[in-house]
Amino acid sequence: MSAEHVYRVANSGWLHCHGHQVQEVPAWPRLTHSALVVLDLDDVLTDVWRFEGKADYAAALIEKRVRTEGLVEGAAHIVIHRLVKLPRGFQAFFSAVSLDFWQRCTQWAQEQDDHCIVMMASGLLCHGVSVGNARLMLSQRRLMCFAQTEAGMVFGSTQALGSGASAMTSAAQVLVANNNALLSRLGLETVEWGTLWSTQPSDSETCLVAVRAVLGGAPVVMPARELALAGERVQTVMPALAREAAGRHPLNPIVETVAWRAERWVAPITVVTALVGLVLAIVGVLVGQMAEQQRSAGLNQQAELTALQDRIQAVSTVEAPQKLLPVAEFSRTLDEGARHDPVAFMSLLKASAGNDIRIQRVRLESAAGLARVRAFRVDGVIAPGASASVTRWVSQMTASGWKLKAVDPTYTVPGAFSYELVATAATTAAAPEAGNLKP
């Protein structure tokens, strides 16, 4: 059982529930602790009414009707437990409390040293009942029923006349029979039974037997606690239900309700904050370790890079032995000769020239403006009207790995042209000076 202090205010007096104990206390006590106060009064008008118009005026419309029909002696304060908007109007589940009692209760709650949340038993009855569900509750000798469907809300109550088991059975049968069609349509799995307050454990069993007989099965029973009251056993779901409903059905001003909620969240928020802080600390340590590992890996890579650069520098500064220089020059000469193979070059030249180009001369010489670079100079003449043949020939030679550069023609005849051909790195077809060639 929670250590919450819960007070039940009934016509018979005030009861204080704490832990597993219940004790009678004087009315309007001075409290030094936070408390939940449930008004479980028999003489309070509770019902479900439907109105046309705006739901904003629900309390005023209900108060006017209550006063006009004389349902409450004197002025009344309307407490709306649930409001449902319907086509062209609304439906309200409400309680009408004497204005004098309401004012005294409100003032008493505000004068307490700690939070004092006041609610009504009717609010507990409908708390948590969703559309398509119903709840039956017993409070001493009074039975209540609340249900909500797509069509609206339904409420009913009855009082057992007499103290015997037969009176309780009759009251339960009447209440369930009046709503039998609705409860049967909803189904047993959607109907809850709860004992809000009972000092006679047999009353709850008697009611359950009667409900089973009418509905043809057992409803879902809400778990009740047993409390000790001056040698008697009390069955009740009120403390647990009051803790759940306090945030949704308080009669206090909104400021007091917010303050009470904030105080209840202090401990959970503290625990969550501590857990978040612990998680962040662990994450910080892990991130620090990963950063240290990355830094060490970076330093190792930097050291390897430095060593590699030193080796490259050392190799680049080594001079070739003097005795190897002739060999290197001979190797370069062989490579130069392979790149300018005359047989391969002449075959390529003949294949690409075609019938419209006449090669006059081919000569191997140094390329203009390039030191130590060998090039073939090709002089030729194109047939009249076949200028496109030169363009085709240039494209074919370029594709074969030669870089062509036009130079001043050696011959002055019409259609004469001259080109320098420099071998690219991939070229293997070249030749030394070959003299004139007539393909």
Residue pairs with C-beta under 8 A, 6 or more apart in sequence:
1 19
1 20
1 225
1 239
2 239
2 240
2 243
3 18
3 19
4 18
4 34
4 36
4 239
4 242
4 243
5 16
5 17
5 18
5 31
5 33
5 34
5 35
5 36
6 16
6 17
6 18
6 35
6 36
6 37
6 38
6 238
6 239
6 242
6 243
7 14
7 15
7 16
7 17
7 25
7 35
7 36
7 37
7 38
8 14
8 15
8 17
8 38
8 40
8 197
8 238
9 37
9 38
9 39
9 40
9 41
10 40
10 41
10 42
10 140
10 197
11 41
11 42
11 43
13 24
13 27
14 24
14 25
14 26
14 27
14 29
15 22
15 23
15 24
15 25
15 229
16 22
16 23
16 24
16 25
16 29
17 227
17 236
17 238
17 239
20 225
20 226
20 227
20 228
21 227
21 228
21 229
22 227
22 228
22 229
22 234
23 229
23 230
24 230
28 104
28 108
30 112
31 112
31 113
31 114
31 116
32 113
32 114
33 114
34 114
34 115
34 116
34 260
34 263
35 112
35 114
35 115
35 116
35 117
36 117
36 119
36 239
36 242
36 243
36 246
37 109
37 116
37 117
37 118
37 119
38 119
38 120
38 121
38 124
38 238
38 242
39 97
39 105
39 118
39 119
39 120
39 121
40 120
40 121
40 139
40 196
40 197
40 238
41 97
41 121
42 142
42 159
44 95
44 96
44 97
44 120
44 122
45 66
45 71
45 72
45 76
45 95
45 96
46 93
46 94
46 95
46 96
46 122
46 144
46 155
46 157
47 93
47 94
47 155
48 91
48 92
48 93
48 94
48 152
48 153
48 154
48 155
49 62
49 65
49 91
49 92
49 94
50 86
50 89
50 90
50 91
50 92
50 152
51 58
51 61
51 62
51 89
51 90
51 91
51 92
52 88
52 89
53 61
53 89
53 90
54 90
55 83
55 85
55 90
55 92
58 80
58 83
58 90
58 92
58 94
59 78
59 80
59 94
62 78
62 80
62 92
62 94
62 96
63 76
63 78
63 96
66 72
66 76
66 78
66 96
67 75
67 76
71 96
72 96
72 98
73 98
74 98
74 99
74 100
75 98
75 99
75 100
76 96
76 97
76 98
76 99
77 96
77 97
77 98
77 99
77 102
77 103
78 94
78 95
78 96
78 97
79 94
79 95
79 96
79 97
79 120
79 122
79 123
79 251
80 92
80 93
80 94
81 93
81 94
81 95
81 120
81 122
81 123
81 125
81 126
81 249
82 92
82 93
82 126
82 148
82 153
83 90
83 91
83 92
83 93
84 90
84 91
84 92
84 148
84 152
84 153
86 152
91 152
91 153
93 122
93 126
93 146
93 153
93 155
95 120
95 122
97 120
105 118
105 251
106 118
106 251
106 252
108 116
109 116
109 117
109 118
109 252
109 256
110 116
110 256
115 256
115 259
115 260
115 263
116 252
117 246
117 250
117 252
117 256
117 257
117 260
118 250
118 251
118 252
119 242
119 245
119 246
119 249
119 250
119 251
120 249
120 251
121 139
121 196
122 144
123 245
123 248
123 249
124 137
124 196
124 238
124 241
124 242
124 245
124 249
125 135
125 137
125 144
125 146
125 196
126 135
126 146
126 148
126 153
127 241
127 244
127 245
127 248
127 249
128 244
128 245
129 135
129 146
129 147
129 148
129 192
130 148
131 148
131 149
131 150
132 148
132 149
132 150
132 186
132 190
133 147
133 148
133 186
133 190
133 191
133 192
134 145
134 146
134 147
134 148
134 154
134 179
134 182
134 183
134 186
134 190
134 191
134 192
135 145
135 146
135 147
135 191
135 192
135 193
135 194
136 143
136 144
136 145
136 175
136 176
136 191
136 192
136 193
136 194
136 207
136 211
136 219
137 143
137 144
137 145
137 193
137 194
137 195
137 196
138 144
138 194
138 195
138 196
138 197
138 198
138 203
138 204
138 207
139 196
139 197
139 198
140 197
140 198
140 199
141 159
141 160
141 163
141 167
141 168
141 171
141 203
142 157
142 158
142 159
142 160
143 157
143 158
143 159
143 160
143 171
143 172
143 175
143 207
144 155
144 156
144 157
145 154
145 155
145 156
145 157
145 175
145 176
145 179
146 153
146 154
146 155
147 153
147 154
147 179
147 182
147 183
147 186
148 154
149 182
149 186
154 179
154 182
156 175
156 178
156 179
157 175
158 171
158 174
158 175
159 171
160 167
160 168
160 170
160 171
161 167
161 170
161 171
165 202
165 203
165 206
168 203
168 206
168 207
168 210
169 206
169 207
169 209
169 210
171 207
172 206
172 207
172 210
172 211
172 214
173 210
173 213
173 214
176 183
176 210
176 211
176 214
176 215
177 214
180 214
180 215
183 191
183 215
184 215
184 216
188 215
188 216
188 217
188 218
188 219
188 220
189 220
191 215
191 219
191 220
192 219
192 220
192 221
192 222
193 207
193 208
193 211
193 219
193 220
193 221
193 222
194 221
194 222
194 224
194 237
194 241
195 204
195 222
195 224
195 235
195 236
195 237
196 236
196 237
196 238
196 241
197 234
197 235
197 236
197 238
198 204
198 234
198 235
198 236
199 229
199 232
199 233
199 234
201 233
201 235
204 224
204 235
208 218
208 221
211 218
211 219
212 218
222 237
222 241
223 237
223 240
224 235
224 236
224 237
225 235
225 236
225 237
225 239
225 240
226 233
226 234
226 235
227 233
227 234
227 236
228 234
246 260
247 257
247 261
250 256
250 257
250 260
252 260
320 328
336 374
337 432
338 428
338 430
339 374
339 423
339 427
339 428
339 430
340 364
340 374
340 376
340 423
340 430
340 431
340 432
341 428
341 429
341 430
341 431
342 430
342 431
342 432
342 434
343 431
344 428
344 429
344 430
344 431
345 362
345 376
345 429
345 430
345 431
346 362
346 431
346 434
346 437
347 429
348 397
348 400
348 429
349 359
349 362
349 378
349 397
349 437
349 439
350 359
350 439
352 393
352 396
352 397
352 400
353 359
353 380
353 393
353 439
354 389
354 392
354 393
355 383
356 382
356 383
356 386
356 389
357 380
357 381
357 382
357 383
357 386
357 389
357 390
357 393
358 380
358 381
358 382
358 383
358 438
358 439
359 378
359 379
359 380
359 437
359 438
359 439
360 379
360 380
360 381
360 410
360 411
360 416
360 436
360 437
360 438
361 377
361 378
361 379
361 410
361 435
361 436
361 437
362 376
362 377
362 378
362 379
362 431
362 433
362 434
362 435
362 436
362 437
363 376
363 377
363 433
363 434
363 435
364 374
364 375
364 376
364 377
364 430
364 431
364 432
364 433
364 434
365 374
365 375
365 376
365 377
365 433
366 372
366 373
366 374
366 375
367 373
367 374
367 375
367 405
367 420
367 422
368 405
368 407
368 420
370 422
373 422
374 422
374 423
374 430
375 420
375 421
375 422
375 423
376 420
376 421
376 430
376 431
377 407
377 418
377 419
377 420
377 421
378 418
378 419
378 421
379 409
379 410
379 411
379 416
379 417
379 418
380 416
380 417
380 418
381 411
381 413
381 414
381 415
381 416
381 417
382 389
382 390
382 415
382 417
383 389
383 415
384 414
384 415
390 417
394 404
394 419
397 404
397 421
398 404
400 427
400 429
401 423
401 424
401 426
401 427
401 428
401 429
402 421
402 422
402 423
402 424
402 427
403 421
403 422
403 423
403 424
404 419
404 420
404 421
405 419
405 420
405 422
406 417
406 418
406 419
407 418
407 419
407 420
408 418
409 416
409 417
409 418
410 416
410 418
423 429
423 430
